[in-house]
Amino acid sequence: MADFVDRVIDVVGRDHVLTGSAVHDDYAHDEALTAQPETPLAVVRPERTAEVAAVLRLAHDDRVAVVARGSGTGLSGGSVPRPDGILLSFERMNRILEIDTQNHVAVVQPGVTLEELDRATSEVGLVYPVFPGENSASLGGNVATNAGGMRAIKYGVTRHHVLGLEAVLATGEVIRTGGKFVKSSSGYDLTQLIVGSEGTLALVTEATLKLHPRAPRAATVLAPFAHLDEVTGAVPHIVASGIGPLILEYVDALTMAAITANVDLDLGIPAEVRAQAAAYLVVVLEGRRPQRLDEDTEALAELLGGLGATDVYVLPATAAVELIRAREKAFFVAKAAGADDIVDVVVPRAAIPGFLHQAADVAALHGGLVTGCGHVGDGNVHLSVFQPDPHRRGELLEGIFRAGAALGGAVSGEHGIGTEKKRYFQALEDPTKLVLMARIKEAFDPHGILGPGRIFDR
């Protein structure tokens, strides 16, 4: 293995291969609450695609495991390295290669963060609209997990915005898929196959992303409800109204109290209203014309009042921005409160009330507690799970995942399977599909060196 590391050093340079005590603790884990940190054989930090290809050829020949890492903000153990393998960090491949204002696309390397891309696109009046809640997350990681976020109800998730990729196969071969066009009927769609594959099929070294005009104005409406069923029951009416919300979130009362306290945010809601609220609906609208935005906001407020909201608040701009930021930090608030795990089950939108009731029943059965919030507009439910005993927590999680699957949902809506949800995914997925996935994996990665142990075991 020392000889292997020396050959990797020859490719990327001694300063960009870290071993032993030079491997910082941050490289040993991501943000998954249950994943065991591991120190890799080496951290490799390439600067260009040719270096990634050369490193993978060496790893392929020597059967060395390779785990890719962006910013390390994942929640499923996907970027936790193996002690007998290398961690390939894309931190140096962090350039925005092009902002094409005529075709409305951005071409970026995988280490570019959402914050960096948002800053660059704002200068030309455009936006990459996928915001999964952590702006320090890398675009490579977002592509790998098909990240979503609060704006998915209007703009969709990552796969809806990836037009093309440059990617390196396990053998070191470089491929390009798609391009600066929005449709193609030319063979298999390899772009979409790689999106969401969590670094197990190929390593993305460049992504061509669809951009949209940036709306200059927004309005945020907050509506408390006395019953959770009323919150979820209001959603189909809002979607059918034609108002077209940018964000449509539910936040249960316990989570709302925690996230606002975390940032010392007073939303001006009277104590008697807070005392009656079981959950809140947060709706953000955006627009280009002030009059139209005002009309839509007024129509939304009237609609919510008729759907059972105990009151309706149009938040001042500053409070609105702070509330969305507080909601994006819900994971870190739950972590600080002692949550033992975070799950992101997705179910059909209309099934959310039944799923939440079943999740609460499952938690009670196993002596646990679940609280949370979610992208109620697209059925993605984020639950903080409190049950410190690993065995009982495992049974609790399996019950929650089974309830979601039985309602037509899936184990993960946007965080990915990684290593931490693998056993639940394998238990609930169609065995025929798992066999097919294994065949696809073998075609891309014949020796199984890319992200071994992620999603499923070969």
C-alpha positions as CSV (number, residue, x, y, z in Angstrom):
1,M,0.0,0.0,0.0
2,A,2.9,2.3,0.6
3,D,3.9,1.8,-3.0
4,F,0.3,2.6,-4.1
5,V,0.4,5.9,-2.1
6,D,3.8,6.8,-3.7
7,R,2.3,6.3,-7.2
8,V,-0.7,8.5,-6.2
9,I,1.8,11.2,-5.0
10,D,3.4,11.1,-8.4
11,V,0.1,12.0,-9.9
12,V,-1.2,14.8,-7.7
13,G,1.9,16.0,-5.8
14,R,3.1,15.3,-2.3
15,D,1.4,18.3,-0.9
16,H,-2.0,17.0,-2.0
17,V,-1.8,13.5,-0.5
18,L,-2.4,13.4,3.2
19,T,-1.6,10.3,5.4
20,G,-1.3,9.5,9.0
21,S,-1.4,12.4,11.4
22,A,-1.8,14.8,8.5
23,V,-5.4,13.5,8.0
24,H,-7.6,16.0,9.8
25,D,-10.5,14.6,11.8
26,D,-13.0,16.3,9.5
27,Y,-12.1,13.9,6.7
28,A,-13.2,10.9,8.9
29,H,-16.9,11.6,8.9
30,D,-19.9,13.5,7.4
31,E,-22.9,14.9,9.3
32,A,-24.6,11.5,9.8
33,L,-25.4,11.1,13.5
34,T,-24.9,7.4,13.6
35,A,-21.9,6.8,11.2
36,Q,-18.6,5.6,12.8
37,P,-15.7,7.9,11.8
38,E,-12.9,6.2,9.9
39,T,-9.4,7.5,9.0
40,P,-8.5,6.6,5.4
41,L,-5.3,5.2,4.1
42,A,-4.8,8.6,2.4
43,V,-6.7,11.7,1.5
44,V,-6.1,12.6,-2.2
45,R,-6.9,16.1,-3.4
46,P,-6.8,16.3,-7.2
47,E,-7.0,19.6,-9.1
48,R,-8.1,18.4,-12.6
49,T,-10.0,15.6,-14.3
50,A,-6.8,14.0,-15.7
51,E,-5.6,13.6,-12.1
52,V,-8.8,12.0,-11.0
53,A,-8.6,9.6,-14.0
54,A,-5.0,8.6,-13.2
55,V,-5.8,8.0,-9.5
56,L,-8.8,5.8,-10.4
57,R,-6.7,3.8,-12.8
58,L,-4.2,3.1,-10.1
59,A,-7.0,2.2,-7.6
60,H,-8.7,0.0,-10.1
61,D,-5.5,-1.9,-10.9
62,D,-4.7,-2.4,-7.2
63,R,-8.3,-2.9,-6.0
64,V,-8.2,0.0,-3.6
65,A,-11.5,1.5,-2.4
66,V,-12.3,5.1,-3.3
67,V,-14.8,7.2,-1.5
68,A,-15.6,10.7,-2.9
69,R,-16.0,13.8,-0.7
70,G,-17.4,17.2,-1.4
71,S,-18.0,19.4,1.6
72,G,-18.9,16.6,4.0
73,T,-22.4,17.9,4.8
74,G,-24.2,14.6,3.9
75,L,-26.5,12.9,6.4
76,S,-26.2,9.3,5.5
77,G,-22.6,8.3,5.9
78,G,-21.9,8.5,2.2
79,S,-18.6,10.2,2.4
80,V,-17.2,8.3,5.4
81,P,-13.9,6.7,4.1
82,R,-12.7,3.2,4.6
83,P,-9.5,2.5,6.5
84,D,-8.1,0.4,3.7
85,G,-9.0,2.9,1.0
86,I,-8.5,6.5,-0.1
87,L,-10.8,9.5,0.3
88,L,-10.8,11.5,-2.9
89,S,-11.6,15.1,-1.9
90,F,-12.8,17.6,-4.5
91,E,-12.0,20.6,-2.4
92,R,-9.4,21.9,-5.0
93,M,-11.7,21.3,-8.0
94,N,-13.8,24.3,-7.0
95,R,-14.0,26.6,-10.0
96,I,-17.1,28.0,-11.8
97,L,-16.0,27.4,-15.3
98,E,-18.8,29.3,-17.1
99,I,-22.0,31.2,-16.5
100,D,-23.7,31.2,-19.9
101,T,-26.4,33.9,-19.9
102,Q,-27.6,33.1,-23.4
103,N,-28.4,29.4,-22.7
104,H,-29.1,29.9,-19.0
105,V,-26.6,27.3,-17.8
106,A,-23.7,27.2,-15.4
107,V,-20.7,24.8,-15.8
108,V,-19.1,24.0,-12.5
109,Q,-16.5,21.7,-10.9
110,P,-17.8,19.4,-8.1
111,G,-16.1,21.4,-5.3
112,V,-18.1,24.6,-6.0
113,T,-20.5,25.3,-3.1
114,L,-24.1,26.4,-3.4
115,E,-23.2,29.7,-1.8
116,E,-20.4,30.4,-4.3
117,L,-22.7,29.6,-7.3
118,D,-25.5,31.6,-5.9
119,R,-23.2,34.6,-5.5
120,A,-22.0,34.3,-9.1
121,T,-25.5,33.8,-10.6
122,S,-27.0,36.7,-8.7
123,E,-24.6,39.1,-10.4
124,V,-26.3,38.3,-13.8
125,G,-29.9,38.1,-12.5
126,L,-30.0,34.3,-12.6
127,V,-30.4,31.6,-10.0
128,Y,-29.6,27.9,-9.5
129,P,-32.8,27.2,-7.5
130,V,-31.9,24.0,-5.6
131,F,-31.3,24.9,-2.0
132,P,-31.2,21.8,0.2
133,G,-30.6,23.7,3.4
134,E,-26.9,24.0,3.7
135,N,-25.2,26.5,1.5
136,S,-21.7,25.2,2.2
137,A,-22.7,21.9,0.5
138,S,-20.9,21.2,-2.8
139,L,-22.5,20.8,-6.2
140,G,-20.8,17.4,-6.6
141,G,-22.4,16.2,-3.4
142,N,-25.7,17.5,-4.5
143,V,-25.5,15.7,-7.8
144,A,-24.4,12.5,-6.0
145,T,-27.4,12.5,-3.7
146,N,-30.0,14.2,-6.0
147,A,-30.4,16.8,-3.3
148,G,-33.8,18.6,-3.0
149,G,-34.8,21.2,-0.4
150,M,-37.6,23.6,0.3
151,R,-37.9,25.0,-3.2
152,A,-38.5,21.6,-4.8
153,I,-42.3,22.2,-5.0
154,K,-41.7,24.9,-7.6
155,Y,-38.4,24.1,-9.2
156,G,-37.9,20.3,-8.6
157,V,-34.7,18.6,-7.3
158,T,-31.2,18.4,-8.5
159,R,-31.8,15.9,-11.4
160,H,-34.2,18.4,-12.9
161,H,-31.4,20.9,-13.3
162,V,-28.4,18.7,-14.4
163,L,-28.2,18.9,-18.2
164,G,-24.8,17.2,-18.6
165,L,-21.9,15.7,-16.8
166,E,-18.2,15.0,-17.1
167,A,-17.5,11.9,-15.1
168,V,-14.6,9.4,-14.5
169,L,-15.4,5.7,-14.4
170,A,-13.7,3.3,-12.0
171,T,-11.3,2.3,-14.8
172,G,-10.1,5.8,-15.3
173,E,-12.1,6.4,-18.5
174,V,-13.6,9.8,-18.9
175,I,-17.1,10.3,-20.3
176,R,-19.3,13.3,-21.1
177,T,-23.1,13.1,-21.0
178,G,-25.7,15.6,-22.1
179,G,-24.9,19.2,-22.8
180,K,-26.3,22.7,-23.0
181,F,-29.6,21.4,-24.2
182,V,-32.8,20.5,-22.4
183,K,-33.9,17.4,-24.2
184,S,-32.5,14.4,-26.0
185,S,-33.7,11.1,-27.3
186,S,-30.3,9.7,-28.2
187,G,-29.7,6.5,-26.3
188,Y,-29.7,5.8,-22.6
189,D,-29.7,8.8,-20.3
190,L,-26.4,8.3,-18.5
191,T,-26.7,11.7,-16.9
192,Q,-29.7,10.8,-14.9
193,L,-28.3,7.4,-14.1
194,I,-25.3,9.0,-12.5
195,V,-27.3,11.6,-10.7
196,G,-28.2,10.2,-7.3
197,S,-25.8,7.2,-7.5
198,E,-23.9,8.5,-4.5
199,G,-20.4,8.1,-6.0
200,T,-20.9,4.4,-6.6
201,L,-21.0,4.4,-10.5
202,A,-18.6,7.2,-11.5
203,L,-17.0,10.4,-10.0
204,V,-18.4,13.6,-11.4
205,T,-15.7,16.1,-12.3
206,E,-17.9,18.7,-14.0
207,A,-21.6,19.5,-14.1
208,T,-23.7,21.6,-16.6
209,L,-26.6,23.1,-14.6
210,K,-29.8,24.7,-15.7
211,L,-30.4,28.3,-14.4
212,H,-33.5,30.4,-14.1
213,P,-34.3,34.1,-14.0
214,R,-34.0,35.4,-10.4
215,A,-37.2,36.8,-9.0
216,P,-36.5,40.1,-7.2
217,R,-39.3,40.0,-4.7
218,A,-40.7,37.5,-2.2
219,A,-43.5,37.3,0.5
220,T,-43.7,34.9,3.4
221,V,-46.9,33.8,5.0
222,L,-47.0,32.0,8.3
223,A,-50.2,30.1,9.4
224,P,-50.6,28.3,12.7
225,F,-53.1,25.4,12.8
226,A,-54.6,23.6,15.8
227,H,-54.4,20.2,14.2
228,L,-51.7,18.7,12.0
229,D,-54.3,17.2,9.7
230,E,-55.5,20.7,8.8
231,V,-52.0,21.7,7.8
232,T,-51.5,18.8,5.4
233,G,-55.1,19.1,4.3
234,A,-54.6,22.7,3.2
235,V,-51.7,21.8,0.9
236,P,-53.7,20.4,-2.1
237,H,-55.9,23.5,-2.0
238,I,-52.8,25.8,-2.1
239,V,-51.3,23.9,-5.0
240,A,-54.6,23.9,-6.9
241,S,-55.1,27.6,-6.4
242,G,-52.5,28.5,-9.1
243,I,-50.6,30.7,-6.8
244,G,-47.4,28.6,-7.3
245,P,-45.5,28.8,-4.0
246,L,-41.8,28.8,-4.0
247,I,-41.7,27.1,-0.5
248,L,-44.4,25.1,1.2
249,E,-43.3,23.7,4.5
250,Y,-44.9,22.3,7.6
251,V,-43.1,22.7,11.0
252,D,-44.5,21.1,14.1
253,A,-44.9,23.3,17.2
254,L,-42.0,21.8,19.1
255,T,-39.6,22.2,16.2
256,M,-40.8,25.7,15.6
257,A,-40.2,26.7,19.2
258,A,-36.7,25.1,19.0
259,I,-35.5,26.7,15.7
260,T,-36.8,30.2,16.5
261,A,-35.2,30.0,20.0
262,N,-32.0,28.9,18.5
263,V,-31.7,32.2,16.6
264,D,-33.6,34.3,19.1
265,L,-36.3,35.1,16.6
266,D,-39.6,36.6,17.7
267,L,-42.3,36.2,15.0
268,G,-44.8,38.3,16.9
269,I,-47.3,35.5,17.4
270,P,-49.3,35.9,20.6
271,A,-48.8,33.4,23.4
272,E,-52.4,32.2,23.2
273,V,-52.1,31.4,19.5
274,R,-48.8,29.6,20.1
275,A,-50.4,27.6,22.9
276,Q,-53.1,26.3,20.5
277,A,-50.9,25.5,17.6
278,A,-50.0,21.9,16.8
279,A,-48.1,22.9,13.7
280,Y,-47.4,25.7,11.3
281,L,-47.5,26.2,7.5
282,V,-44.8,28.4,6.0
283,V,-45.5,29.6,2.5
284,V,-43.1,31.7,0.4
285,L,-44.2,33.3,-2.8
286,E,-42.0,35.0,-5.3
287,G,-42.6,37.4,-8.2
288,R,-41.3,40.1,-10.4
289,R,-44.2,42.6,-10.1
290,P,-45.1,44.0,-6.7
291,Q,-48.8,44.3,-7.5
292,R,-49.2,40.7,-8.6
293,L,-47.2,39.5,-5.6
294,D,-49.4,41.5,-3.2
295,E,-52.5,40.1,-4.9
296,D,-51.3,36.5,-4.6
297,T,-50.3,37.1,-0.9
298,E,-53.8,38.4,-0.1
299,A,-55.4,35.5,-1.9
300,L,-53.2,33.0,-0.1
301,A,-54.0,34.6,3.3
302,E,-57.8,34.4,2.6
303,L,-57.5,30.8,1.4
304,L,-55.6,29.8,4.6
305,G,-58.2,31.4,6.8
306,G,-60.9,29.4,5.1
307,L,-58.9,26.2,5.5
308,G,-58.7,26.3,9.3
309,A,-55.7,28.4,10.2
310,T,-56.1,30.0,13.6
311,D,-54.5,33.1,12.2
312,V,-52.4,34.3,9.2
313,Y,-49.3,36.4,9.4
314,V,-47.5,38.1,6.5
315,L,-44.0,38.4,7.9
316,P,-41.8,41.4,7.5
317,A,-38.9,40.8,5.1
318,T,-36.2,40.5,7.8
319,A,-38.2,38.1,10.0
320,A,-39.1,36.1,6.8
321,V,-35.5,35.7,5.9
322,E,-34.5,34.7,9.4
323,L,-37.3,32.1,9.7
324,I,-36.2,30.4,6.5
325,R,-32.6,30.4,7.7
326,A,-33.8,29.0,11.1
327,R,-35.7,26.3,9.3
328,E,-32.7,25.4,7.2
329,K,-30.7,24.9,10.5
330,A,-33.3,22.5,11.9
331,F,-30.9,19.6,11.7
332,F,-28.3,21.3,13.8
333,V,-30.9,22.3,16.4
334,A,-32.1,18.7,16.6
335,K,-28.5,17.5,16.9
336,A,-27.9,20.0,19.7
337,A,-31.1,18.8,21.5
338,G,-29.7,15.2,21.5
339,A,-31.5,13.7,18.5
340,D,-30.2,10.2,17.9
341,D,-31.0,10.1,14.1
342,I,-32.5,12.1,11.3
343,V,-34.7,10.5,8.6
344,D,-36.1,11.9,5.4
345,V,-38.9,9.6,4.3
346,V,-40.9,10.7,1.3
347,V,-44.5,9.7,0.7
348,P,-47.3,10.9,-1.6
349,R,-48.3,14.3,-0.5
350,A,-51.9,13.2,0.4
351,A,-50.5,10.4,2.6
352,I,-48.5,12.7,5.0
353,P,-51.2,12.9,7.7
354,G,-51.5,9.1,7.9
355,F,-47.8,8.7,7.8
356,L,-47.2,11.1,10.6
357,H,-49.8,9.4,12.8
358,Q,-48.2,6.0,12.1
359,A,-44.7,7.4,12.8
360,A,-45.8,8.7,16.2
361,D,-47.4,5.4,17.0
362,V,-44.3,3.5,16.0
363,A,-42.1,5.8,18.1
364,A,-44.3,5.4,21.2
365,L,-44.3,1.6,20.7
366,H,-40.5,1.6,20.9
367,G,-40.2,4.1,23.7
368,G,-39.0,7.0,21.5
369,L,-40.1,10.4,20.3
370,V,-40.2,11.9,16.8
371,T,-40.6,15.6,15.9
372,G,-40.0,17.4,12.8
373,C,-40.8,19.4,9.7
374,G,-40.9,18.8,6.1
375,H,-41.4,19.8,2.5
376,V,-45.1,19.2,2.7
377,G,-45.6,20.3,-0.9
378,D,-43.7,17.3,-2.2
379,G,-44.2,14.8,0.5
380,N,-40.7,14.8,2.0
381,V,-40.9,14.4,5.8
382,H,-37.9,15.1,8.0
383,L,-38.1,13.5,11.4
384,S,-35.8,13.9,14.4
385,V,-35.7,10.6,16.2
386,F,-35.0,10.4,19.9
387,Q,-34.2,6.9,21.2
388,P,-30.7,6.4,22.5
389,D,-30.8,2.6,22.7
390,P,-29.4,1.4,19.3
391,H,-31.5,-1.8,19.1
392,R,-34.8,-0.1,20.0
393,R,-33.9,2.7,17.6
394,G,-33.3,0.3,14.8
395,E,-36.7,-1.3,15.3
396,L,-38.3,2.2,15.5
397,L,-36.6,3.3,12.3
398,E,-37.6,0.1,10.5
399,G,-41.2,0.6,11.5
400,I,-41.2,4.2,10.2
401,F,-39.6,3.2,6.9
402,R,-42.1,0.3,6.5
403,A,-45.0,2.7,7.2
404,G,-43.7,5.1,4.5
405,A,-43.1,2.3,2.0
406,A,-46.6,0.9,2.6
407,L,-48.1,4.3,1.7
408,G,-46.3,4.3,-1.6
409,G,-43.2,6.2,-0.4
410,A,-39.5,5.6,-0.2
411,V,-36.7,5.4,2.5
412,S,-35.0,8.6,1.5
413,G,-36.4,11.7,-0.3
414,E,-33.1,13.6,-0.6
415,H,-30.4,12.7,1.8
416,G,-29.5,9.4,0.1
417,I,-29.0,5.9,1.4
418,G,-25.3,5.9,2.1
419,T,-24.2,3.4,4.7
420,E,-26.6,4.3,7.4
421,K,-29.9,3.5,5.7
422,K,-28.6,0.6,3.7
423,R,-30.1,-2.2,5.7
424,Y,-33.6,-0.6,5.7
425,F,-33.4,0.0,1.9
426,Q,-32.3,-3.6,1.2
427,A,-35.1,-4.9,3.4
428,L,-37.8,-2.9,1.7
429,E,-36.7,-2.6,-1.9
430,D,-37.9,-5.0,-4.6
431,P,-35.2,-7.8,-4.7
432,T,-35.3,-7.9,-8.5
433,K,-34.5,-4.2,-8.6
434,L,-31.6,-4.7,-6.2
435,V,-30.2,-7.4,-8.5
436,L,-30.5,-5.0,-11.5
437,M,-28.8,-2.3,-9.6
438,A,-25.9,-4.7,-8.8
439,R,-25.6,-5.4,-12.5
440,I,-25.4,-1.8,-13.4
441,K,-22.9,-1.2,-10.6
442,E,-20.7,-4.0,-12.1
443,A,-20.9,-2.6,-15.6
444,F,-19.6,0.8,-14.4
445,D,-17.3,-0.5,-11.7
446,P,-16.2,-4.1,-12.3
447,H,-14.0,-4.4,-9.2
448,G,-16.4,-2.5,-6.9
449,I,-13.9,0.1,-5.8
450,L,-16.2,3.2,-5.9
451,G,-18.1,3.8,-2.7
452,P,-18.1,0.2,-1.5
453,G,-20.8,-0.4,1.1
454,R,-22.9,2.5,0.0
455,I,-26.6,1.9,-1.0
456,F,-26.3,-1.9,-1.0
457,D,-23.7,-4.6,-0.6
458,R,-22.6,-6.5,-3.8
